[in-house]
Amino acid sequence: MKNTLRVKSTNLSRRKFIVTSAAAGGGLALGFKLPFIGSAEAETAAGTEVNIWVAIKPDSTCVVRIARSEMGQGTLTGLAQLVAEELECDWQKVATEHIFPGQNLARKRIWGDMATGGSRGIRGSQDYVRRGGAAARIMLLQAAAEQWNVPVGELAASNGVITHAASKRSASYGQLAAAAAKLTPPDPKSIKLKDPKEWKIAGKPMKRLDTADKLNGSKIYSVDVKLPGMLNAAVKACPVHGGKLVSYDEAKVANMPGVRRVVKVHSNAVAVVADTWWRAKTALDALTIVWDEGAGATQSSAIIAERLKEGLTANDAFADTQIGDALKAIADAPKKVEAIYTTPFLSHATMEPMNCTAKVTADRVEIWTATQSAEGSLAAACEEAGVPLANGEVHKLDLGGGFGRRGGTQDYTRQAVAIAKQIPDVPVKLIWSREEDQAHDFYRPISQCKLAAGLDESGKLLGMHIRVSGQSINAWLNPGAIKEGKDTRQLQGMWKEPGDAQFGYSVPNLQIEYAMRNTHVPVGPWRGVNTNQNGVYLECFMEEVARAAGKDSLEFRRALMGNHPKHLAVLNAAAEKAGWGTPLPSGVHRGIAQFMGYGSYSAAVAEVSVSSEGKLKIHRMVLAINCGHAVNPGQIAAQAEGSVAYGLSAALYGECTVQNGRMVELNFHTYPILRLAEMPKVETVIVPTSDFWGGVGEPTICVVTPAVLNAIFAATGKPVRSLPLKNVKLA
């Protein structure tokens, strides 16, 4: 998920800041060359700053600084494990603290990139945070060596204590921190990191560091923020995307209890500010508003579907992969298989709706918010307030769900600052209602896919043609990434290049194409982004081809994966764990799928039953993942389980439809989430090869739905080609 903010201002410093923040990654090297805070300045509640990643308290508690966002995915604990591993501290004395983007900017972006998306929270920063932990350890060892006047090579660091065996002396990290902080830090490039085979903290299923306050109710999310003198705002934008605000009758609500102001927000929205949010929301609902709904009001799901269908045969598609002559191979094949699949718009439906608290003064802006792009939030807030970046700060809190929604768009940040700017010197907390959150999402793109395959008499695959027609995320959020009208992002998971989201089969004649068909509905990253749709298209069609060939689903895939050993390994691991080929209870059937995304390889086996009345029950899911290095196996399993819940919600129920230009499903009664009783048993197999760094939060979701759909195919004898399943008759 790219976190790119569309900046319309000509303020070059802010624009340059956004470009730099998106491209950064080596902040640690810069940080090591800057002067470190001396003990007199650094003896704060956080302890003595040994270097930018580690502060140590007198009791040897090691506070690890975390620049990335935590939204339930476990990045905070995983990064702390990597730092602690190299630091050789006592894991029982590890704490964490967030870094804010204003702090990062003030210290010349010493902490580097702060964006959290695309399953890059750990894999994108693992190298420099590990070097940060190792550097702090080296500085502590050097401080002890100088105090005891012994060679540093005679010292050992373990569990937060440095010892000198020859003299039997020892000192805790807390005793050495102040002296260590005064030393010149080592060149990070000179540091040799541990072999993962030696890991004692990283690579282990350590308990998360952010659980206790969630369980006892003390955790403060962005939506919980309370500040002295704070007012509350509820907002409503034109229900049709692209529409404008014409007028509103403030007099009708001005005297309602608690109401302070009614304000225009940009060109398309109005907000009511009151002493409580509910009073603001009540007044907003009573407000008479006139909208100019614009051209988008003529749009509907049916019209959009026809536009996408046209793209399946149009001449303006481009071929991202072209091996051999797929069209001829299919045309000449003795047996042909064809199918068209469709997937809908999806909402993120985060448990915590969009919100932001903002305070704007004459020359400064501060916001308190949940964000996947803290630097993007800072840039948006400062631009909206009209102040330099140095005069802003983002107080970043843990997210009550992100899934890509709180990344590069920052619309809720801009709204909050725009409202607060009209009530200067007063903090204003903006909270979107659930209906507003559903009506003005940046939805997972809608798309259709036409696939064709040719088989010889023995069932061997001769050629395959894949055409995706759908909406482009880059067209909305990052137009510069579209080169000559070509957007390869929408073919994620079917790329020919190895590394991040590679096509996992060897087909002698293969053509993969994309036809861009945009709509008035805004789209953006949604957990797993385009691998989710493309995983359904490829793996469900591969199931159809395998059955047409008269082959076992697993064996047919295996025969095409000889040149893709990592894809094959996770497929085999899932099949073995699930007992592929062994008897199942009467009426239960299996389905299998594999796919790649976010640098990791995933596979799944689903076990389902379908009653004579067409009622579906998903009994069990086995997921396998190879993310290279497994920093916290327990958290990897938890993310796989979460992907099942999120993926099945979408597969069973998820769709955002359009009528008269506006979204129809505006709350959970029409946009249901998977219930606990519907959750199947989930088993996770981790297949680490320890030779690369892959993602974890998003990869496995792409195999959940196709595995279930393929199991339904096995149960009913009929393929499912459109989602969600609530619209499909299975009997």
Order of alpha helices (4+ residues) and beta strands (2+ residues): alpha-alpha-alpha-beta-beta-beta-alpha-beta-alpha-alpha-beta-beta-beta-alpha-alpha-beta-beta-beta-beta-alpha-beta-alpha-beta-alpha-beta-beta-beta-alpha-beta-alpha-beta-alpha-beta-beta-alpha-beta-alpha-alpha-alpha-beta-beta-beta-alpha-beta-beta-beta-alpha
